[in-house]
Amino acid sequence: MSRYRYKPSKPVALLGAVVGAAVLVFGVVGMLSGDAADDGLGIAFLVLWCAAGVCVIGFNLWAAFAEKGSLATFSRVEEDDPAR
């Protein structure tokens, strides 16, 4: 069985990190300026939003700069494999 790694180009991964940062900043500013920050549910969503944004940014930066960074590993199954 052969294994392949898929890795996006550095510009694509960096663009993903920049877009993730923009979503994070605009979301935080929008939520803090509205009424959602006044109740517990709004704060909980803000924390979840920040955690998701940090994960998106970190994952894209890892994919862009890590030597073995990849977004998925694909396996190729041989044609005459009796296990299929």
Secondary structure by P-SEA (a helix, b strand, c coil): cbbbbbbccaaaaaaaaaaaaaaaaaaaaaaaaccccccaaaaaaaaaaaaaaaaaaaaaaaaacccccccbbbbbbccccccc
